[in-house]
């Protein structure tokens, strides 16, 4: 069963006092199983966005402790800032990441809201997927009037909190109210302008946000004219810290309006008003795919190949969106998947070439031939992909860039899978060793140990078999590049084919040796038959590519 993971992104009304911010954020790490990912303070907004992840129960416990600490340290009676707010912990959304539905997330939000209201005496409004009525789904409605409007709002029966006191007592005067909910991944995104005018920034925000603006008619009535982009909320403000005006956008569904589309439309709307966008800023974290999609968007506009590495795509996205306009942008600290990466899962592929060769030469049996076969295969397909990318960029072949881009994208996908198999082969060996270390005192333990060894051995066979499959598939790329690719790089396609054939035959040897200790005759027969077929294909394809290569060099 897939592990349930949720993200929690509380926004606290303190962005200037680092000691308070750290005291509040660090409380999250007192809960076992919760990982603090990001703390992003803003001086002008006097607000900090805190991000942490984990399983629902521990995350909700961490959120409760954070809200309690913020209640202790933040006094809303003296709070001022550019961002709308109505509480010490202003908003606390739960976001489903994996293994959990939005409905389940909403149920956890309600439990958290009830506990905060009952135990901390903070008025709580449920919003988005956890909302108890339609008008409360929108965070802006719950927060309307902000902190200053709370005494009046709490007296209004229509705005009685879902949990907590419906009165502006001394405790509430200090803590304010808060919103707790469940929502999809929201990207808080600021676009920087070469202007200091809040009014003009607001006008641009109104042009593009979904709600648009109210427009007065000839008869004096007002109508709401929607903006260009769906699932976008926004206002304009001046940030004294940077000395510029910004569009403060909330992209509430990046599958509807991706980051690059929001940025592009902001550029158009700003230019129409005589203002230039100089860059942008992420508040909190962003999914990796959002930046990869942005890179593809701009690469397509430039008629450049999309089959480049993830690292290069992230660089292109950062530069294209101007995410480093106001300061350095570190993807390792801003991309949620990178924050959650387990370095041990890529122990080998994270090594430099020298360290990898040293590790292979050492006394340990892993990494062994299976890992090296996968790595050699990755080098082979890398060469084929290089030829495709060079061909896509060749002068005079502009009408063929998409053809070569498709080949390069295919190669990049295969390269990434082979790199995964480098470490997977070592992990497969580790699983065999773990199974062999199981207890064998009783008959039951012996049976369980034997079954575990069999399953682990099958895994150690399937991994090099997959290396063979991917290496053979990659040779289609090298054959195509030797045939139609850049003439000056045909030798690279040939070397790529040699590497791919080596990776496939290396995988074949590992399949055979691992089959030797397996009792399952039917499984063994099937796997060895497929391995023989793949080996023959690899050798035949290598011969074809070498013939094409030698004819041209």
N, C-alpha and C positions, 0 to 999 in steps of 0.2 A: 504494500500500500504506500502511495506517495506521501511523503511527509508534508504536513500542513504548515505553510509559512505565510505570515502576514507582515506587512510593513506598517509602522506607526509614524506619523509625521506631525507631532505637536508643534504649534507655533506659540512661543511665549512672548509676553510683552516686555521684553528687556533685550536690548541690543548693544548696550554701551558699557555696562559694568561686567567685565570679564569674569571677575570672581563669582558673581551671582550666576552668570551663565554656566560656568563650569560646575558649580555646586549643584545646579538643577540638572544639567545634562549627565553628570557622572553618576547620579542616583540610578540611572538606567542599568548600569553595569553591576549593580548589587543583586540583580536577579539572574540566576543561573540560566543559561540557554538563550540569553538575549544579547544581540550584538549591536553596539552603537556604531553607526556608519558615518554620520555627518552632523556637524554643528556649524550652522551658517548664520552668523550675526550680521545685522545691518544697523549702522549707527543712525542714519537719517530716519529709518522706519522705526527705530527703537524696538526691534523685533528680532527674534532668533528662530530659525527653522531647525528642528532637531529630528534626525531620522534614525530609526532602529528597527531591527527585524528579529523574528523568532517564531516559535509556535504560539498559537493564540493565547493560551493561558498565561504563560510567562510574559508575553508582550503586554497583556492587559494589566498584569501586576506591576510591570515596570511603568506603564502609563499612569497608573494610579499613584505610584510613589512620586513620579515626576510632577504630577498635578498638585500633590500635597506639598512638595518642596517649593514649587512656584508660589503657592498660596502663602507659605511662610515668608518668602523672601521678596516678593513683589507687592508693592502697595499701589493700587491703581489710582488712588486719589491724587497722586502727583505725576501720573504718566502722560507724556506727550510724544507723538510720533506721526509720521506721514501716513502710515498704513491704518486702514480701518481696524478697530479692535473694541472688544467689550469685556475682556477679562485677562487676568494674570496669565493663565493658559487660555489663549483666545479660542483655539480650535484644536481638536484632536481627532483626526481621521484614521480609520483602519483600512488598509488596502490589501486585497487578496493578491498573493504572489504565486503560490502553487498549492495544489491539493485541497483548496478550500473555495467554496462558492461565495458569491456576493451575499446571498441570503444568510449563510452561516456567519459571515463577517458582520452583517448587520445585527445578528443576535448577540454577538460578543460586544458590539458597540452599546447595545441597550443594557447589557449586564454592567458594563463599565460605567455608563451614565447613571444607573441606579445607585451603584456603590458611591460614586463621587457625590451625588446629590444627598444621599442619606448620611454618609459618614463624614463628609467634609463641609456640608452645608453650602455648596455652590449651586446656583441655579444652572440647570443643564438643558440645552435645547438639542434634540436629535435632528440630524439633517441628512441629506442625500438618501442613500438606500435604507437608512435606519429611521427616516422621518415618520412621524405618526399622522401627518396630514400633508396634503399637497403643497400648501404654502410654505411649509417648513423644510421642504427639500432643498430650496435654494439658500445657501449660507448667507447671502446678502440680506435676505428677508429676516432671518433670525438675528442678524447683527445690526439691523437698521436702528438708527438712533445712537449707536455705539454706547460706550460706557456712560457718557453724560446723559443719555436718554433712559437709562435703566430704571431710575425711580418711578418714572411714568409708565414704562413698559411693563414692569412687574405688577402694576395695579390693574392692567388691562386683562380681563378674563380671556380674551382672544389670544393673548400671548403669555398665558400661564406656562411656566417651565414644565418640561416633561418630568423632570426630577428636581428635587431640592426646593428651597424656600421661594415663595412668591412674594417676597417683601425685601425692601432695600434696608436690611439691618446693618449693624456695624461690621459684621463679618463680610457681608456681600459688598459693602462700601469699599472694603480693602481688596477683596478677591475679584470683584466683578462677576460676570456670568461666563459661560463657555458653551461651545458647540461640540458635540461628539457625534461622529457618524461613520458610515462606511461608503467608500467611493472607489471608482477606478483610479488608476495611476494618473495623478495630476502633475503637470510640469509647470512650475512657477518660473516665468520667463520674462526678463526685462530687456527692452530694446533701447539702446542708447541713441540720443539725438544730439546734433550739433547746435543745440538751442538751450536756453535757460528758461523758456516760457512754459509754465505749467498749463496755461490756457491752450496754447497750440498743441502741446503734447496730448491734452485731453481731447482736442478736436480730432487728432489722428487716431487715438484709441477708440473714439466713438465711430470713426469711419470703418474700423475693421472688426470691432467686437460684435458678437451676435445680437445683443440687445440694441445696438445702434444708439440713436438719440431721439429726443422729443423735438418735433418741428412744429412751430406755430403756424396755423393756417390764416388765411385772409380774414376769416370771421372771428379770429381770436382763440379758437380751439386749438388743442395740441394733438398731434398724432405721433405714434412711435414708428420711426423709420429704421428698419433693421440694418445692421452693418454687413460686411462682406463675408465674415467667417463664422461658421457654426462651431459650437462648443468652445467658444472663446469669451472670456470675461476680461475687462480691462479698464484702466484709468490712466491718466497722465499725472506725473508728479515731478518735482524738482529735488534732486539728491545733492544736498550741500557737500556731502563727503566727496563726491566726484566733480561737483560743479557743473552738472549737466541735467537736463530734463530726460526722463525715461517714460516709455510706455510700460506699465506694469500689467503683464498679461498672465492670466491663468488658462492654460490649455487643458480643459477638463476631459477631453477625449482625443488623444493624439492619433487615433485611427481615423478620426473624422477630419481634424485639422492638425497635420504634423507640424513640428517645429519649423522646418524649412519653409513651409507655406505661410505660416504666421510671419516669419521674418521677411519673406519676399513681398507679401502684401503690405507689411509695415513700411518697407522701402518705397513701394509705389505710392502709398498714401502720403508719406512724408514728402516725397519729391513733388507731388502735386501741390503741396502747401509751401514749397520753397525751402524745405528742410531736408537735411541729409542724415541718414542712419549711419552711425560710425561703428556699430558693433552691437553685441548683446551680452547678456549675463544670465546664468542659470542660478536659481536659488534652490539649494538642496540638490537632489540627485536626479539622474535621467536614465531611462532604459537604453542599453547599448544600441538596440535596433533603431531608435530614433535618430542617432547620429549616423549610423550606417545608411539609413534611408536618405538623410540629408546629403551625404557624400555622393550617393548614386544620382540624386537629383541634379547636383551641380556637375558631376562628371558627364551625365547625358547632355546637359546643356553645352558643354565644351566639346562634345563628340569624342570623348576619351573612353578608353576601356574601363569597364567595371570590374574586371578580373584582377584586382590588386589586393594586397594584404589588408587585413582588418586594421592593422596599425596605421597604414597609409591612409585608409579611408577616414579613420578618426581624425588624423591630422588635417585632411581636406575639409571635413565638417567643421572643425574648430576654426580654421582660417576663413571658410566661406561664411560662417555665421558671425565671425568676429568675436568669438567667445573669450578671446584673450585681449580684448580692447581695454578693459579696466584693470587687468592684472593677469598673471600667469594662470592658465587653465590646465589642471592636472587630471587627465582622464581616470587615473587610478583612484582618485579621491572623489570623482563626480559621477562616474558611471556605476550604476547599482550592481551590475554583474561582476565588475572588477572588484568591487568592495566585498563581494561574497565569495570570491574565488578561493579555493583551497590550493595553496602552493604545492602541497604534497601530491595532488592529483596530476601535476605536470612536473614531477621532480626531474625527469631527464630532459625534456624539451626546453626547460628553462635554463639549462646549462649552456655555457659557451662551447665552441668546438673543442678546445683544448681540454676542458674539464670533462666533457662527454667521453673523449678518447681515453682519458685517465681512468674514469669510472669503469669503462669497458675493459681496460687492461688490468684492473685490480683483481684481488683474490676472490671477490664475490662472484657467484655464477650469474648474477643479474646486474646490469643488462647483458643479454647474450645475443645469440644469432638472430632471434626473432625481432628484438628491438632494433638491431642494426639493419636487418632486412627492410623493416618499415621505414627507417630513416633514409636509407639509400633510395628506396622508392619515392620518398618525399622529395629528395634532391632531383630525381629524374623528372617528376611531374613539374617541379619548379622551373626546370629548364624549358620544358614545353610551354609552360605558361608565359615565361619570359619572351619566347619567340612570338607568341600570340600578341602580347602587349606591344612589342616592338613593331609588329606588322600593323597593328591597329593605329599606330602613330606615324606610320611611314608617309612621307610627303608624296602626294599624288594618289594615295589610296584612301582618300577621305570618304569616298562612297562605300568603303568596305569596313569601316571601323566597327560597325555593329556585328558583322560576321566574326571578326577576330575577337571582339569583346566577349561574345558568347562562348567561344573556345576557351578564353582566359578565365571566365567565370567558372566554367566546368573544371578547369585545371585547379583553380584555387580551392574549390570544394573538395576535390580529391586530395590535394596537398594537406588540408586540415585534417581529413580523416586519417591519413597515414601518420601524421604527427600524433594524433590521439592513440594510434595503435603502437607507437614507440613505447609509451608508458603503459598501455594496456597489456602488452606482452609481459612486462615485468610484474604488473599486478596479478596477472594470471599465474605466474610462477609463485608469487607470494601466497596466493590462495591455496595452491597445492601444498606448500610447506605448512600453512596453518591447519589444513585438513589432516596432514600426517601427524601433527602435534596433538590431535584430539585424544582424550583418554581411551584406553582399551582394556580396562580391568574386567568388565562384565561382558556377557554375550551381546547385550543390548548396545553397550558402548562400542564394541567391535563392529557391529552391524552399522551403527550410525557413522562411525569413522570410515568404514569402507565405502558407504554411500557418498559421503562428503568428498572422499578422494576421487571417486568416479566422476562426480559432477565437476569438480575442479579440473580434472584432467581433460574432460570434454571442453571446458572453457579454454584451456591452454592449447587445444587443437583448433577450436573455432577461430581464435585470434590470428594465428599465422595464415589460416585459410582465407580469412577476410583480407589480410595483407596481400595475398596472391590475387584475389578478386579485384582489389582496387588497383594494384600495379598493372594488371592486364587491361583493365578499363582505361587507365591513363595512357596506354600505348596508342590508342586511337588518336589522342591529341598529338603525340609526337609524330605519328604517321602523317596526319593532316598538315602539320607545320613543315615537315620535310618536303611535302608535296606542294603546298600553296603558300607557305609562309615566306618571310623575308629571306631572300637568297643568301645574304651575308651571314645569316645565323643558322643556316641549315646544319652545320656541324653541331650546334647546341642541341638541336632536335635529335641528332644521332646519339650524342652522349646521353641525353635524357632517356632514349630507348634502351641503351645499355644498362643504365641504372635501374630502370623499371624491370627489365628482364632479370637482373641480379636480385632485386627485391622479391620478385615472384619465385625464383628458384630457391632463394633463402627461406622464404615462407614454406615452400614445399619440403625442404629438409626438416624444418621444425614440425610440420604436420606429421611426417613419417616417424620421427623419433618419439614424439609424444604419443602416437598411436601404439607404440610398442608395448606400453604398460597398461593398455586398456583391455578390459574383459568383454566389453560390449561388441560382439563380432559384427552385428548388423550396422551399427553406427560407424565402426571402423571401415567396413567395406564401402559404405556410401561416401565417406569423407575421402578415402584414398582414391576412389574413382574420380571424384571431382578434382582432386589435387593433380592427378595425372593429366586430365583434360586441360586444366589451367596452365600447367607447365608447358604442354605442347603448344598452346596458343601463344604464350609468352615468347617461346623460341621462334615460332613462325613469324610473329609480328616484328621481333627484333631483326630477323633476316630481311623482311620487307623494308623496314625503315633504313637499315644499313645500305641496302641496294639503292634506295632513293638518294640517300645522303652521298654515297660514293660517286653516283652519277653526276652530282652537282659540284663536288669539291675538286 
